[in-house]
């Protein structure tokens, strides 16, 4: 039985199963690309930020565009002058937003893993009802063959539902675990920066502008201040 025959044999309930399969595939590919630990929480970023702070070279624009963890650390640094507790509060608030973004689409993936077997079972029940209705209406000689063929076709939806649900469930658990691991890494590096700021006694110098934009404005200002040369 090829794919088209299976779709036809499974009946109309194969359509929602096909939709669940396509949606789960898209979510899995998107989350595999998005939930990369190196993209969200690069190793060593916390230590790098501490070094830049001590040198007075922190550029918040660069830090925010660096990675989601960079955005979290930038939110904390902006409130560094308000006290230790404010830094922690801002880090927690920004970190919660990042975690929420990491968990995006995981709930639909878990829902697909839960309902796909139920849709398949429903298709099998509907198919069995139709099979027995046909057998009751037919003659005795053909009942055995009709029963065997009908049951085989009715079980197609159950097999299809499990085929969709098993990978969806596996990836759902895998992504949840990956979110937990990345969250732990973010907490470790954020705590490193908080601890550094708590014992940092120097002046905190933060740049808010993009370096290229700041350099362009500086050159324009220098041009306006330069004396004009009169033509003879």
VMD Tcl script that draws the C-alpha trace (Angstrom):
set ca {
  {0.00 0.00 0.00}
  {1.59 3.27 -1.13}
  {1.05 6.71 0.40}
  {-1.89 7.68 -1.80}
  {-3.65 4.37 -1.20}
  {-3.13 4.79 2.55}
  {-4.64 8.28 2.47}
  {-7.65 7.03 0.54}
  {-8.07 3.94 2.74}
  {-7.86 5.98 5.93}
  {-10.75 8.21 4.93}
  {-11.31 11.88 5.62}
  {-9.68 11.73 9.07}
  {-6.32 11.31 7.33}
  {-6.55 14.98 6.33}
  {-6.23 16.39 9.88}
  {-3.47 13.87 10.55}
  {-1.66 15.08 7.45}
  {-2.09 18.67 8.65}
  {-0.72 17.74 12.09}
  {2.25 16.06 10.44}
  {3.10 19.10 8.33}
  {2.68 21.51 11.26}
  {4.83 19.35 13.54}
  {7.55 19.15 10.88}
  {7.62 22.94 10.48}
  {7.77 23.49 14.26}
  {10.55 20.93 14.71}
  {12.71 22.45 11.97}
  {12.13 25.99 13.26}
  {12.92 25.08 16.86}
  {16.04 23.10 15.88}
  {17.32 26.24 14.17}
  {16.23 28.67 16.89}
  {17.13 26.75 20.06}
  {20.86 26.71 19.51}
  {22.69 27.32 22.75}
  {25.50 29.18 21.00}
  {23.02 31.61 19.45}
  {21.01 32.30 22.60}
  {23.62 32.10 25.37}
  {27.18 32.05 23.98}
  {29.77 30.68 26.36}
  {32.06 33.25 27.91}
  {29.81 36.25 27.24}
  {29.39 36.97 30.95}
  {33.15 37.05 31.49}
  {33.59 39.19 28.38}
  {31.04 41.71 29.68}
  {32.83 41.88 33.04}
  {36.10 42.58 31.24}
  {34.52 45.30 29.10}
  {32.94 46.92 32.16}
  {36.29 47.06 33.93}
  {37.80 48.71 30.84}
  {34.91 51.12 30.37}
  {34.23 49.76 26.89}
  {30.70 48.37 27.21}
  {28.49 49.17 24.22}
  {24.89 48.32 25.10}
  {23.78 48.51 21.47}
  {26.35 45.87 20.53}
  {25.49 43.77 23.57}
  {21.75 43.74 22.81}
  {22.32 42.77 19.18}
  {24.88 40.12 20.12}
  {22.45 37.49 21.45}
  {19.35 37.10 23.65}
  {21.65 36.66 26.65}
  {23.36 39.89 25.65}
  {19.98 41.63 25.77}
  {19.41 40.26 29.27}
  {22.80 41.48 30.48}
  {22.27 44.88 28.85}
  {18.97 45.26 30.72}
  {20.77 44.63 33.98}
  {23.65 46.99 33.20}
  {21.24 49.84 32.44}
  {20.03 49.66 36.02}
  {23.42 49.05 37.63}
  {23.45 52.50 39.23}
  {20.09 51.84 40.92}
  {21.44 49.13 43.15}
  {22.02 45.40 43.38}
  {18.36 44.43 43.74}
  {17.30 46.47 40.72}
  {19.91 44.73 38.60}
  {18.63 41.32 39.68}
  {15.02 42.34 39.04}
  {15.77 43.58 35.53}
  {17.83 40.49 34.71}
  {15.00 38.25 35.89}
  {12.41 40.19 33.91}
  {14.46 40.14 30.70}
  {15.38 36.48 31.23}
  {11.72 35.54 31.61}
  {10.99 37.13 28.23}
  {13.79 35.12 26.61}
  {12.54 31.88 28.18}
  {9.02 32.63 26.95}
  {10.40 33.09 23.44}
  {12.34 29.81 23.67}
  {9.16 27.95 24.66}
  {7.23 29.35 21.70}
  {5.48 26.67 19.60}
  {6.32 23.93 22.12}
  {2.76 23.85 23.43}
  {1.28 23.25 19.93}
  {3.88 20.52 19.37}
  {2.87 18.82 22.61}
  {-0.79 19.14 21.64}
  {-0.10 17.44 18.31}
  {1.67 14.61 20.13}
  {-1.40 14.16 22.35}
  {-4.24 14.41 19.83}
  {-2.72 12.59 16.83}
  {-3.23 9.09 18.35}
  {-6.79 10.05 19.34}
  {-7.58 11.17 15.79}
  {-6.12 7.90 14.51}
  {-8.20 5.90 16.98}
  {-11.31 7.81 15.98}
  {-10.61 6.99 12.35}
  {-10.27 3.32 13.20}
  {-13.55 3.29 15.14}
  {-15.38 5.03 12.29}
  {-13.83 2.61 9.80}
  {-14.85 -0.42 11.85}
  {-18.42 0.85 12.08}
  {-18.54 1.21 8.31}
  {-16.99 -2.24 7.81}
  {-19.51 -4.01 10.02}
  {-22.37 -2.13 8.38}
  {-21.26 -3.39 4.97}
  {-20.76 -6.94 6.24}
  {-24.21 -7.07 7.83}
  {-25.76 -5.96 4.56}
  {-23.73 -8.45 2.45}
  {-24.05 -12.19 1.93}
  {-22.36 -14.76 4.15}
  {-19.82 -15.93 1.56}
  {-18.06 -12.58 1.32}
  {-18.20 -11.58 4.99}
  {-14.81 -13.02 5.98}
  {-12.91 -11.33 3.15}
  {-14.73 -8.05 3.65}
  {-14.04 -8.15 7.38}
  {-10.29 -8.74 6.93}
  {-9.92 -6.05 4.28}
  {-12.05 -3.57 6.17}
  {-10.15 -3.99 9.43}
  {-6.86 -3.56 7.58}
  {-8.04 -0.30 6.07}
  {-9.52 0.93 9.36}
  {-6.23 0.44 11.21}
  {-4.44 2.75 8.77}
  {-5.52 5.84 10.70}
  {-4.25 4.41 14.00}
  {-0.87 3.70 12.43}
  {-0.81 7.18 10.89}
  {-1.69 8.82 14.20}
  {1.11 7.01 16.01}
  {3.54 7.86 13.21}
  {2.79 11.54 13.75}
  {2.65 11.43 17.56}
  {5.85 9.53 18.37}
  {8.33 11.96 16.72}
  {6.31 14.95 17.95}
  {6.46 13.68 21.54}
  {10.19 12.90 21.33}
  {11.07 16.34 19.97}
  {8.74 18.05 22.45}
  {10.59 16.47 25.38}
  {13.94 17.18 23.73}
  {13.14 20.87 23.23}
  {11.91 21.25 26.81}
  {15.19 19.80 28.02}
  {17.17 22.11 25.75}
  {15.26 25.14 27.08}
  {16.15 24.07 30.63}
  {19.84 23.68 29.75}
  {20.00 27.09 28.05}
  {18.16 28.68 30.99}
  {20.73 27.28 33.41}
  {23.55 28.65 31.27}
  {21.90 32.08 31.16}
  {21.45 32.09 34.94}
  {25.09 31.18 35.49}
  {26.41 33.95 33.27}
  {23.93 36.52 34.59}
  {24.94 35.64 38.14}
  {28.56 36.11 37.17}
  {27.85 39.65 35.98}
  {25.75 40.47 39.06}
  {28.53 39.26 41.35}
  {31.07 41.33 39.44}
  {28.96 44.49 39.65}
  {28.41 43.98 43.37}
  {32.17 44.17 43.98}
  {33.06 46.63 41.23}
  {34.32 49.87 42.69}
  {35.14 51.77 39.51}
  {33.04 54.11 37.44}
  {30.49 52.42 35.20}
  {30.76 53.72 31.64}
  {28.06 52.56 29.23}
  {27.73 53.44 25.55}
  {24.16 53.47 24.24}
  {24.79 54.28 20.59}
  {25.91 52.16 17.69}
  {29.64 52.69 17.19}
  {29.28 53.43 13.48}
  {26.50 55.97 14.08}
  {28.46 57.64 16.87}
  {31.55 57.85 14.68}
  {29.53 59.32 11.82}
  {28.07 62.01 14.09}
  {31.53 62.79 15.45}
  {32.90 63.27 11.93}
  {29.95 65.49 11.01}
  {30.54 67.59 14.12}
  {34.23 67.89 13.26}
  {33.27 69.02 9.76}
  {30.97 71.73 11.09}
  {33.64 72.98 13.46}
  {36.39 73.04 10.83}
  {37.08 76.56 9.43}
  {35.80 77.23 5.96}
  {38.39 78.01 3.29}
  {37.58 81.10 1.28}
  {38.02 80.90 -2.45}
  {40.08 83.65 -4.03}
}
mol new
graphics top color blue
foreach p $ca { graphics top sphere $p radius 0.5 }
foreach p [lrange $ca 0 end-1] q [lrange $ca 1 end] { graphics top cylinder $p $q radius 0.2 }
display resetview
